[in-house]
């Protein structure tokens, strides 16, 4: 079975769903110049806050397909 899901994706998903962490936020952003929203991990890095994108919202022109190119 083919998959694009990496161990890092699983770790991030588990972190989001476990309830053990509270450093997640919705972040208004742009994907390829189009309005979007991302779920990010916000971590303090000295005086700065580092945002790590975990997942992004579906955009109007995004098309989901399986590995054979069939639309989901």
Backbone as CSV, one residue per row, in Angstrom:
resi,resn,N_x,N_y,N_z,CA_x,CA_y,CA_z,C_x,C_y,C_z
1,UNK,0.844,-1.178,0.000,0.000,0.000,0.000,0.888,1.239,0.000
2,UNK,0.592,2.173,-0.879,1.355,3.414,-0.932,0.710,4.446,-0.024
3,UNK,1.555,5.296,0.555,1.049,6.375,1.395,2.041,7.531,1.379
4,UNK,1.513,8.727,1.500,2.335,9.924,1.664,2.480,10.288,3.132
5,UNK,1.871,9.512,3.994,1.897,9.796,5.436,3.244,9.357,5.993
6,UNK,3.944,10.316,6.573,5.262,10.038,7.139,5.145,9.845,8.655
7,UNK,6.183,9.309,9.283,6.158,9.226,10.747,5.972,10.605,11.393
8,UNK,6.542,11.660,10.784,6.368,13.011,11.326,4.896,13.439,11.263
9,UNK,4.205,13.113,10.174,2.772,13.419,10.077,2.010,12.725,11.201
10,UNK,2.322,11.456,11.436,1.643,10.708,12.508,1.903,11.347,13.871
11,UNK,3.161,11.735,14.113,3.508,12.366,15.390,2.736,13.667,15.585
12,UNK,2.646,14.474,14.540,1.924,15.741,14.635,0.434,15.508,14.848
13,UNK,-0.132,14.563,14.133,-1.546,14.252,14.301,-1.810,13.760,15.726
14,UNK,-0.969,12.860,16.216,-1.131,12.351,17.581,-0.993,13.459,18.609
15,UNK,-0.072,14.396,18.375,0.081,15.517,19.302,-1.185,16.365,19.320
16,UNK,-1.767,16.599,18.151,-2.997,17.393,18.068,-4.169,16.717,18.764
17,UNK,-4.273,15.422,18.623,-5.451,14.716,19.127,-5.290,14.186,20.550
18,UNK,-4.089,14.181,21.084,-3.857,13.591,22.408,-4.342,14.460,23.559
19,UNK,-4.406,15.774,23.346,-4.777,16.667,24.436,-3.636,16.970,25.382
20,UNK,-2.439,16.467,25.106,-1.294,16.677,25.991,-0.622,18.037,25.794
21,UNK,-0.867,18.679,24.653,-0.185,19.928,24.347,-1.193,21.060,24.190
22,UNK,-0.775,22.261,24.538,-1.670,23.418,24.449,-1.084,24.523,23.575
23,UNK,-0.044,24.227,22.830,0.632,25.267,22.057,0.200,25.299,20.585
24,UNK,-1.031,24.878,20.292,-1.526,24.897,18.921,-2.386,26.129,18.709
25,UNK,-2.363,26.645,17.484,-3.157,27.830,17.165,-3.597,27.769,15.712
26,UNK,-4.689,28.490,15.427,-5.080,28.717,14.044,-4.341,29.960,13.582
27,UNK,-3.778,29.904,12.382,-2.970,31.002,11.857,-3.498,31.396,10.490
28,UNK,-3.951,32.639,10.367,-4.415,33.157,9.091,-3.197,33.372,8.197
29,UNK,-3.253,32.832,6.969,-2.078,32.887,6.101,-2.509,32.834,4.644
30,UNK,-1.554,32.681,3.757,-1.817,32.543,2.328,-1.058,31.329,1.817
31,UNK,-1.695,30.566,0.931,-1.058,29.432,0.277,-1.055,29.744,-1.206
32,UNK,0.140,29.846,-1.773,0.268,30.235,-3.185,-0.496,31.514,-3.478
33,UNK,-0.445,32.470,-2.539,-1.082,33.760,-2.722,-2.570,33.796,-2.463
34,UNK,-3.166,32.681,-2.058,-4.613,32.629,-1.815,-4.880,32.499,-0.313
35,UNK,-5.951,33.163,0.179,-6.256,33.109,1.611,-6.441,31.681,2.092
36,UNK,-5.882,31.397,3.267,-5.973,30.067,3.857,-5.816,30.185,5.367
37,UNK,-5.882,29.056,6.025,-5.670,28.958,7.468,-4.800,27.743,7.711
38,UNK,-3.889,27.851,8.663,-3.049,26.714,9.030,-3.214,26.426,10.513
39,UNK,-3.098,25.162,10.884,-2.943,24.785,12.285,-1.439,24.773,12.519
40,UNK,-0.988,25.542,13.501,0.444,25.659,13.758,0.764,25.302,15.209
41,UNK,2.003,24.883,15.420,2.542,24.749,16.771,3.308,26.036,17.048
42,UNK,2.991,26.694,18.141,3.650,27.939,18.524,4.609,27.654,19.669
43,UNK,5.898,27.898,19.428,6.919,27.617,20.443,7.779,28.843,20.687
44,UNK,8.006,29.131,21.958,8.872,30.244,22.352,10.311,29.906,22.001
45,UNK,10.979,30.830,21.319,12.386,30.664,20.931,13.103,31.948,21.312
46,UNK,13.515,32.042,22.586,14.083,33.289,23.094,12.991,34.330,23.165
47,UNK,13.219,35.465,22.511,12.219,36.528,22.480,11.224,36.351,21.342
48,UNK,11.448,35.378,20.493,10.611,35.156,19.315,9.686,33.958,19.534
49,UNK,8.610,33.936,18.782,7.731,32.773,18.761,7.893,32.129,17.386
50,UNK,8.226,30.850,17.381,8.379,30.095,16.141,7.071,29.378,15.848
51,UNK,6.557,29.578,14.635,5.335,28.898,14.210,5.711,27.791,13.241
52,UNK,5.321,26.573,13.563,5.567,25.430,12.699,4.239,24.964,12.126
53,UNK,4.038,25.089,10.805,2.774,24.638,10.235,2.628,23.129,10.379
54,UNK,1.451,22.701,10.805,1.170,21.277,10.945,0.239,20.810,9.836
55,UNK,-0.832,21.543,9.609,-1.802,21.210,8.575,-2.372,22.512,8.038
56,UNK,-2.812,22.503,6.786,-3.390,23.700,6.174,-4.821,23.427,5.733
57,UNK,-5.576,24.502,5.614,-6.972,24.390,5.200,-7.074,24.052,3.720
58,UNK,-8.227,23.562,3.362,-8.530,23.287,1.968,-8.796,24.625,1.281
59,UNK,-8.212,24.823,0.115,-8.474,26.030,-0.662,-9.453,25.699,-1.779
60,UNK,-10.084,26.734,-2.341,-11.120,26.525,-3.360,-10.625,25.760,-4.579
61,UNK,-9.348,25.946,-4.940,-8.843,25.284,-6.149,-8.062,24.003,-5.859
62,UNK,-8.064,23.568,-4.608,-7.360,22.344,-4.237,-8.198,21.133,-4.627
63,UNK,-7.557,20.159,-5.230,-8.237,18.928,-5.626,-7.529,17.747,-4.957
64,UNK,-8.278,16.973,-4.179,-7.728,15.797,-3.524,-7.909,14.590,-4.418
65,UNK,-6.841,13.824,-4.593,-6.911,12.591,-5.382,-6.223,11.484,-4.618
66,UNK,-6.531,10.249,-5.025,-5.792,9.120,-4.465,-4.501,8.949,-5.273
67,UNK,-3.755,7.897,-4.983,-2.469,7.680,-5.638,-2.600,7.371,-7.131
68,UNK,-3.795,7.019,-7.563,-4.029,6.746,-8.984,-4.599,7.974,-9.710
69,UNK,-4.723,9.104,-9.000,-5.239,10.317,-9.617,-6.743,10.431,-9.618
70,UNK,-7.431,9.530,-8.939,-8.889,9.580,-8.849,-9.287,10.565,-7.762
71,UNK,-10.174,11.510,-8.112,-10.593,12.505,-7.143,-11.304,11.876,-5.953
72,UNK,-10.993,12.389,-4.768,-11.610,11.903,-3.540,-12.968,12.543,-3.361
